[in-house]
């Protein structure tokens, strides 16, 4: 016979594991630093862009960060974004179109 307290304990551990996986490892500040470095490496002058915001799991629950850079001058294609995997720190820069 399984004791009710044991079942409750197991369920609590499982619930905590699920909640913990939704939490990012990186902070917003770390993500912006990584995205800024990648943008500079790709030749972007960040003085020409507004400060970005970092969003975790912005469109899907895929443990990625999305950082959007909008140009200070409104023009077609004057923006870009950087996507960062939370666990691996792998980066993708997507230029504006």
SELO-86093 format. One record per atom (N, C-alpha, C): x negated, y negated, z. Coordinates in steps of 0.1 Angstrom, whole numbers, padded with zeros to 4 digits, always signed. Layout:
<rs>
XYZ...
</rs>
This chain:
<rs>
-0008+0012+0000+0000+0000+0000-0009-0012+0000-0005-0022-0008-0013-0034-0009-0007-0044+0001-0016-0050+0008-0011-0060+0018-0008-0073+0011+0003-0080+0014+0007-0092+0008-0004-0103+0009-0011-0104+0020-0021-0113+0021-0032-0111+0011-0036-0099+0008-0046-0095-0002-0042-0100-0016-0029-0098-0019-0024-0102-0032-0025-0117-0033-0021-0124-0023-0021-0139-0023-0035-0144-0025-0045-0137-0018-0059-0141-0019-0064-0140-0033-0061-0129-0039-0065-0126-0053-0059-0136-0063-0046-0139-0061-0039-0149-0070-0045-0163-0068-0049-0166-0056-0055-0180-0053-0068-0181-0060-0076-0170-0059-0089-0170-0066-0088-0172-0081-0078-0164-0087-0076-0165-0101-0071-0179-0105-0062-0185-0097-0057-0198-0100-0068-0209-0100-0077-0207-0090-0089-0217-0089-0098-0215-0101-0100-0203-0106-0108-0201-0118-0102-0207-0130-0089-0206-0132-0083-0212-0143-0084-0227-0143-0081-0233-0131-0082-0248-0130-0097-0252-0132-0106-0245-0127-0120-0249-0128-0125-0249-0143-0120-0240-0151-0124-0240-0165-0119-0252-0173-0108-0259-0168-0103-0271-0174-0111-0283-0171-0120-0282-0161-0128-0293-0157-0141-0294-0165-0145-0305-0170-0157-0306-0178-0170-0306-0169-0180-0301-0175-0193-0300-0168-0200-0314-0169-0199-0320-0181-0205-0333-0183-0196-0345-0178-0203-0356-0174-0195-0368-0171-0193-0376-0183-0184-0386-0182-0182-0395-0193-0194-0403-0196-0202-0407-0186-0214-0415-0188-0224-0406-0195-0226-0393-0192-0235-0384-0199-0231-0383-0213-0218-0381-0216-0213-0379-0229-0216-0391-0238-0214-0403-0232-0216-0415-0240-0231-0417-0243-0239-0414-0233-0254-0414-0236-0258-0405-0247-0253-0393-0247-0256-0383-0257-0251-0388-0271-0239-0393-0271-0233-0398-0284-0241-0410-0289-0244-0419-0280-0252-0431-0284-0266-0427-0290-0272-0417-0284-0285-0413-0289-0284-0406-0303-0273-0398-0305-0271-0392-0318-0268-0403-0328-0260-0413-0325-0257-0424-0334-0270-0431-0338-0278-0434-0329-0291-0441-0332-0299-0433-0341-0300-0420-0337-0308-0410-0345-0303-0410-0360-0290-0412-0362-0284-0412-0375-0285-0425-0382-0291-0435-0375-0293-0449-0381-0282-0459-0378-0273-0456-0369-0263-0466-0366-0268-0477-0356-0265-0490-0359-0268-0500-0349-0256-0502-0340-0258-0498-0328-0246-0498-0319-0242-0512-0315-0250-0522-0317-0246-0536-0315-0235-0540-0324-0233-0533-0335-0222-0536-0344-0209-0529-0341-0208-0522-0330-0197-0514-0326-0192-0517-0312-0179-0517-0310-0174-0518-0296-0178-0506-0288-0179-0508-0275-0183-0497-0266-0172-0486-0267-0177-0474-0268-0167-0463-0270-0161-0458-0257-0151-0450-0259-0144-0443-0248-0147-0428-0251-0149-0421-0240-0151-0406-0241-0138-0399-0237-0133-0389-0244-0121-0382-0241-0125-0367-0241-0121-0360-0230-0123-0346-0229-0111-0338-0234-0112-0328-0242-0101-0320-0248-0091-0329-0254-0095-0339-0262-0086-0349-0267-0075-0343-0276-0078-0335-0285-0068-0329-0294-0065-0315-0291-0074-0307-0286-0072-0293-0284-0079-0289-0271-0075-0279-0265-0082-0274-0253-0094-0265-0257-0104-0272-0263-0115-0264-0268-0128-0268-0261-0127-0274-0249-0139-0278-0241-0149-0287-0249-0143-0296-0257-0151-0306-0264-0148-0320-0259-0158-0329-0261-0156-0343-0259-0155-0350-0273-0147-0361-0273-0146-0369-0285-0149-0383-0281-0159-0389-0289-0163-0403-0286-0161-0411-0299-0152-0421-0298-0149-0429-0310-0156-0443-0309-0162-0447-0320-0169-0460-0322-0161-0468-0332-0156-0479-0328-0149-0488-0337-0157-0500-0340-0159-0504-0353-0167-0515-0356-0161-0528-0351-0170-0538-0347-0166-0551-0343-0159-0559-0354-0163-0556-0366-0157-0562-0378-0147-0552-0384-0135-0556-0385-0125-0547-0391-0127-0546-0406-0130-0533-0410-0133-0530-0424-0130-0515-0426-0126-0512-0438-0124-0497-0441-0137-0490-0439-0136-0479-0431-0148-0471-0429-0158-0476-0418-0155-0487-0412-0164-0492-0402-0161-0486-0388-0163-0473-0388-0161-0466-0375-0168-0452-0377-0169-0445-0366-0174-0431-0367-0171-0425-0353-0172-0412-0353-0170-0405-0340-0180-0394-0338-0182-0390-0326-0191-0380-0322-0183-0370-0314-0185-0357-0317-0178-0346-0310-0190-0339-0303-0187-0335-0290-0198-0329-0282-0192-0317-0275-0198-0305-0276-0194-0293-0269-0198-0295-0254-0189-0294-0245-0192-0296-0231-0202-0287-0225-0202-0274-0229-0211-0264-0223-0225-0264-0230-0225-0266-0243-0238-0265-0250-0244-0278-0254-0237-0289-0253-0241-0302-0256-0244-0303-0272-0238-0294-0279-0240-0295-0294-0232-0307-0299-0238-0314-0308-0232-0327-0313-0228-0326-0328-0217-0333-0332-0214-0335-0346-0210-0350-0347-0217-0357-0356-0213-0371-0359-0205-0371-0372-0193-0377-0371-0184-0378-0383-0184-0392-0387-0189-0396-0399-0189-0410-0403-0175-0414-0407-0173-0428-0407-0160-0433-0411-0158-0432-0426-0146-0433-0431-0143-0431-0445-0136-0443-0450
</rs>
